[in-house]
Amino acid sequence: MRRTRISGAGSESEAGNGTVLMIAVVFLAFFALVVVLMLSAAGHAASKAATAADLAALAGADAARLLIPGEPCAVAGQTARTNHAMVTECSRQGTSGEIVKIAVKVPVAMVGWLPPFGHAVAVARAGPPPQPWRLAPQATRGILRPSAPPR
């Protein structure tokens, strides 16, 4: 039996190309998986930070309005720690400090046992709503007021 060799098809110079191609495909798939995991971890951490900031600001505002006992920033800090976040800034605003502004950060880890590769930051403000109807007397000049009803 005679073997004939066709040049170009199956030559020894192309041996192992399929292996290299498969290694490249596997590496690309692994890289895509890592990117997806990083993006989903960042989204989860951002959501967690926003929730922690909102709850901490609400708790601080309740303490500022004396609805619950404690100093507002301490109450907000405890609430943030309960939600696995760290308070980076706490300030009170308003005429009597009834508005609380909180900034928190949450570590971003791809998988729970890996070290974090960044932090998600969120800011929240809580307190009574603005009251535009309580304008200062000098601010009401020039505003038309309804006339008295006819008698």
N, C-alpha and C positions, 0 to 999 in steps of 0.2 A: 504494500500500500504506500502510495506516494503522498506526501504532504506538500501542498503548495501554499505559499505565503503571498498574500496580497499586500502590497505596500500601502502604508497609511492606516489600515484597519487592524487594530490589535498589535501594533508594533511595540517593542519593548520600551521605547521612549515615553509611552503614555501609561505605563504600568503604575498603579498607585494613585492616579488622578481622581478616581472615584472616592478613595479614602480621604484625600485632602478636601474634596468638595463636601463630603459629609461632615467632616470636622468643622468646616466653615459654617455649614447650615446649623449644626448643633450649637456652635458658639453664638451665632446670630439669634437663635431662639432663646438661649440663656440670657443674652443681653436684653432682649425684648421683655423677658419675664422680670428681670431686675428693674427695668424702667417702669413697668406696670406696677410692681410692688412699691417702688419709691413714690410714685404718684398717688397710689391709693393710701399709703401711709401718711403722706402729707395732707391729703384731703381729710382723712380721719382725724389727724391731730388738729387741723384747723377747725373742724366742727367741734371737737372736744374743747378747744380753747375758747371758742365763741360761747359755748354753753356755760363753761366755768365762769367766764367774765360776766355774762348776763346774770347768772345766779348770785355771784358775789356782789355785783352792783346792787341788785334788788335787796339782798340781805343787809348790805351797808346802808342803803336808803331807809330801810325799816328801822334800823338802829338809830339813824340820825333823826328820825321822826318819833323816836321813843316808843315804837310799837313792839320792839324786843329789846332786852337789856344788853348793854355792852357798848364799847366804843366802835363807831362805824367801820373804821379801817381794820380793826382787829376782827370784828365779826365777818367782814368781807374776806379777810385773809384765811380765816378758818374755813369758810365756805369754799374758797378756791382750793385749799389743801384737800378738803373732802372730795373734790372733783379732780384730784391729781394734777393741779395746776399751781404755779408759783406766781404770787403777786409781784409785779415789777414796779408798779406805781399806784398810789391811792391818793386821791385828793377830794376835798369837800368844797363845794361851790354853793352859790346862792347867798341870800342875805343872812340866813341863820345856819348855813352849812347843811341844808337838807338835801342837796344834790350830791351824789357820790359818783366819782369817775374812777374806774378801775382799769388797769392794764395787766394782763396775765400772759404767761408763756407756758407752753407744753412741749416736752421733748418729742421729736419725730424719730421713731425707730422703725426700720423696715419690718422687722420681726421682733417680738417681745424680748428675746434673749440677746439680740444684737445691741451694741451701744448706739445711742442716738446720733444722727448725722446732722441735726439742726433743731430749731425750735419754731413752733407756730405761735404767733402773737395775736392777741385779740384785745380790743378796747370796748368798754361798755359804760354807759351813763344811766343812772336811775335816780328818780326823784319825782316830785310832783310836776305835772305838766306846766308849760309856760302859761301865763295868764295875761294875754294881751289886753283884756278889758280893764286891767288895773294899770292904766297908764298914769304917769306922773302928770300933775296939773299943767305944767308947761308944755307937755307933749300933746295936750288936747286942744291947744289953740289952733284955730283954723278948721277944726273938724265941725262939720255941720251937725247940729243937734235937732231932733224933731221938735217942731213947735208944739205948744200946749194945745190940747184938743179944744175945739170950740165949745162954748158954754151955752 
